[in-house]
Amino acid sequence: MKKAVLTILLLLLIIAKYIYSQPKIDIREPNEKFLGSTISIEKGQIYSGHLLLINQGYPVQDSGIMKDIIHLSDNTFLVQGYSLLQPDIRLSEHVANEFSKMIKAAAKDGIDDFMINSGYRTFEEQEQLYLEMGTEYAMPAGFSEHNAGLSLDIGSSKMKMENAREGKWLEKNAWKYGFILRYPKKKAAITGIQYEPWHFRYVGLPHSAVIHQKDLVLEQYLKYIKKKKTIMVHLNGEEYEVSYYHLADQASIDVEVGNTYEVSGDNMSGVIVTSWEL
């Protein structure tokens, strides 16, 4: 009897530890907007930022290419806990830093055979790949997320990603670090791309948290924000205000932001302003 009671108590402790260790996400309608400063947003900002929709219908513009592209092999402090398939792999430095944090977290769970197979590609490199691989395996220049420096193909040095522990860990945890599985199962009709367990895209928090909780892909998330106009996201004690502004018919608009904010275009007709208080 005592053994059974102890077993139950142990199970309850494990469950409680799991529940309380998970990030808390609360998405709700705003009661009031953050008070801060007023900024001017220009129409050109539609085409730059972490939330750009890049697909068959919306190619990345020159302004959408991240300005902090680096060669990972030249920055060895970032390449710790994972390997590179080739020495010339490049990525946004900001994205590489966030990826490094994620890999360190995975290592604490005993998952440590990650490999980056591909990162940023120039338009010329993308066109060459397209000509060599064809439409089934590559997108034309400008229509691939790799052309912006925000996406990377992640593999395992042990086995194919769909079977690897690395792939399973990322599907469950990548959103906590601002990354999303860009082309998940059962979403090909929306994304236009079949399941790719290796292709991850950086969108940043709290966007990755909302996408994860609501089981969305980027196309759906941008429609959701556009429809809602503003949402409040409470995540791990931090309060975020996410607002959409239509800009296609205006040269610029003035908007209020919190004391810390980010602006990203959607690559279509508007911008998303994310504010939070420090």
C-alpha positions in Angstrom: 0.0 0.0 0.0 2.7 2.4 1.0 4.6 1.6 -2.2 1.5 2.4 -4.3 1.0 5.7 -2.5 4.6 6.7 -3.0 4.4 5.8 -6.7 1.3 8.0 -7.1 2.9 10.9 -5.3 6.0 10.6 -7.5 3.9 10.6 -10.6 2.0 13.7 -9.4 5.3 15.4 -8.7 6.6 14.6 -12.2 3.3 15.9 -13.8 3.4 19.1 -11.7 7.0 19.7 -12.6 6.2 19.3 -16.2 3.2 21.6 -16.1 4.9 24.4 -14.2 8.0 24.2 -16.3 6.1 24.9 -19.5 5.9 28.5 -20.8 2.6 30.1 -19.9 0.8 31.7 -22.9 -2.3 33.8 -22.6 -3.7 35.5 -25.7 -6.5 38.0 -25.2 -8.2 41.1 -26.5 -6.6 44.3 -25.5 -8.2 46.4 -22.7 -6.1 49.4 -23.5 -3.0 50.0 -25.7 0.5 50.6 -24.3 1.3 54.2 -23.7 4.7 55.3 -24.9 6.0 57.3 -27.8 4.7 57.9 -31.3 6.7 56.7 -34.3 6.2 57.2 -38.0 6.1 54.0 -40.1 6.9 54.3 -43.8 5.3 52.3 -46.6 8.6 50.8 -47.5 8.7 49.0 -44.1 6.1 46.6 -45.5 9.0 44.7 -47.1 11.4 44.2 -44.2 11.4 42.4 -40.9 11.2 39.0 -39.2 7.5 38.4 -40.2 7.8 38.6 -43.9 5.7 36.2 -45.9 8.0 34.7 -48.5 6.4 32.2 -50.8 5.2 31.5 -54.4 3.2 34.7 -54.4 5.4 37.1 -52.4 9.1 37.2 -53.2 11.5 38.8 -50.8 12.7 42.3 -51.8 16.3 43.6 -51.4 15.1 45.5 -48.3 13.9 42.2 -46.8 17.4 40.6 -46.8 18.8 40.7 -43.3 21.6 43.2 -43.0 23.6 41.2 -40.5 24.5 38.1 -42.6 27.6 36.4 -41.4 29.7 33.3 -42.2 29.1 31.0 -39.3 32.5 29.4 -39.6 34.1 32.8 -39.1 32.2 33.2 -35.8 33.2 30.0 -33.9 31.7 31.3 -30.6 28.3 30.8 -32.3 29.1 27.3 -33.7 29.1 25.4 -30.4 27.0 22.3 -29.8 26.3 21.8 -33.5 28.1 21.2 -36.8 28.0 22.7 -40.3 27.5 20.6 -43.4 29.7 23.1 -45.3 32.1 25.8 -44.1 30.4 28.5 -46.2 27.0 28.5 -44.5 25.7 32.0 -43.7 22.9 33.3 -41.6 21.6 36.4 -39.9 23.8 37.0 -36.8 20.7 37.7 -34.7 19.1 34.4 -35.9 22.4 32.6 -35.3 22.5 33.9 -31.7 18.9 32.8 -31.0 19.7 29.4 -32.6 22.7 29.0 -30.4 20.5 29.6 -27.3 18.1 26.9 -28.5 20.9 24.4 -29.1 22.2 24.9 -25.6 18.7 24.3 -24.2 18.5 21.1 -26.2 21.8 19.9 -24.9 20.5 20.1 -21.4 17.9 17.6 -22.5 20.6 15.3 -23.9 19.9 16.3 -27.5 23.2 17.3 -29.1 23.6 16.0 -32.7 22.4 19.0 -34.5 23.8 20.1 -37.9 23.0 23.1 -40.1 22.7 22.0 -43.7 21.8 25.3 -45.3 21.2 28.9 -44.3 21.2 32.2 -46.3 21.5 32.1 -50.1 22.0 34.9 -52.5 19.5 35.3 -55.4 22.2 34.0 -57.8 22.8 30.9 -55.6 19.1 30.3 -55.4 18.7 30.6 -59.2 21.5 28.1 -59.7 19.9 25.7 -57.2 16.6 26.1 -59.0 18.1 25.3 -62.4 19.9 22.2 -61.0 17.1 20.8 -58.8 13.9 21.8 -60.6 10.6 23.0 -59.3 10.0 20.0 -57.1 13.0 20.7 -54.9 13.7 24.4 -55.1 12.1 27.8 -55.5 13.1 30.4 -58.1 15.4 33.2 -56.9 13.6 35.6 -54.5 10.8 33.2 -53.6 12.8 31.1 -51.1 12.9 32.0 -47.4 16.6 31.2 -47.5 17.1 34.4 -49.6 16.2 36.6 -46.5 18.6 35.0 -44.0 15.8 34.1 -41.6 15.5 30.4 -42.3 17.8 27.4 -42.0 17.7 23.7 -42.7 18.5 21.8 -39.6 19.6 18.2 -39.6 20.9 15.5 -37.4 24.4 14.1 -37.8 22.9 10.6 -36.9 19.9 10.1 -39.1 17.2 11.7 -41.2 15.4 14.5 -39.4 12.0 13.0 -39.5 13.2 10.1 -37.4 15.9 12.0 -35.3 15.5 13.0 -31.7 16.7 16.5 -32.8 13.7 16.8 -35.1 11.2 15.7 -32.4 12.8 18.1 -29.9 12.6 21.0 -32.3 9.0 20.4 -33.2 8.1 20.5 -29.5 10.4 23.3 -28.3 11.6 25.6 -31.1 8.8 28.0 -30.6 10.1 28.9 -27.1 13.1 30.5 -28.9 11.3 32.3 -31.6 11.5 29.6 -34.3 8.7 27.8 -36.1 8.6 24.6 -38.2 7.7 26.4 -41.4 6.2 23.6 -43.4 4.5 21.2 -41.0 2.4 18.1 -41.8 -1.2 18.6 -43.0 -0.5 22.3 -43.9 0.8 21.8 -47.5 -2.5 23.1 -48.9 -1.9 26.4 -47.2 1.9 26.8 -47.5 2.2 25.2 -51.0 5.1 23.2 -49.7 5.1 19.5 -48.6 6.3 18.6 -45.1 9.9 19.6 -44.4 10.9 18.5 -40.9 14.3 20.3 -41.4 13.2 23.8 -42.4 12.8 26.2 -39.5 12.1 29.9 -39.7 12.8 32.6 -37.2 9.8 34.9 -36.5 10.7 35.9 -32.9 8.6 35.9 -29.7 5.7 36.3 -29.0 4.8 35.4 -32.6 6.2 31.9 -32.4 4.2 31.2 -29.2 0.9 32.3 -30.8 1.6 30.2 -33.9 2.4 27.2 -31.7 -0.6 27.5 -29.4 -3.1 28.0 -32.2 -1.5 25.5 -34.5 -1.0 28.0 -37.3 1.5 28.5 -40.1 2.8 31.9 -41.0 0.2 32.5 -43.7 -2.6 31.9 -41.1 -1.0 33.9 -38.4 -0.6 37.0 -40.6 -4.3 36.7 -41.5 -5.2 36.3 -37.9 -3.3 39.4 -36.8 -4.8 41.4 -39.7 -8.3 40.4 -38.7 -7.8 41.0 -34.9 -5.9 44.3 -35.4 -4.5 44.1 -31.9 -3.9 41.2 -29.5 -2.2 41.1 -26.1 0.0 38.1 -25.4 1.1 37.3 -21.8 4.2 35.0 -22.0 6.3 34.0 -19.0 5.5 37.2 -17.1 6.1 39.4 -20.1 3.2 41.4 -21.7 3.3 41.9 -25.5 1.0 44.1 -27.6 0.9 43.0 -31.3 -0.9 45.4 -33.7 -1.4 45.3 -37.4 -1.5 48.5 -39.6 -2.6 48.6 -43.2 -0.2 50.7 -45.2 -0.7 49.9 -48.9 -2.8 53.0 -49.6 -0.7 55.4 -47.5 2.9 56.7 -47.7 3.2 56.7 -43.9 1.3 56.5 -40.6 2.0 57.5 -37.0 1.4 54.9 -34.4 1.9 54.7 -30.6 4.3 52.1 -29.3 5.5 50.9 -25.9 8.9 51.8 -24.5 10.4 48.7 -26.4 9.1 47.7 -29.8 9.8 46.0 -33.1 8.4 46.7 -36.5 8.0 44.1 -39.2 6.3 44.2 -42.6 4.2 41.3 -43.8 5.5 41.6 -47.4 2.0 42.2 -48.6 0.2 45.3 -47.5 0.9 46.1 -43.9 3.2 46.1 -40.9 3.0 44.5 -37.5 4.2 46.5 -34.5 5.1 44.5 -31.4 5.5 46.4 -28.1 6.5 45.3 -24.7 7.5 47.0 -21.4 10.8 46.5 -19.8 
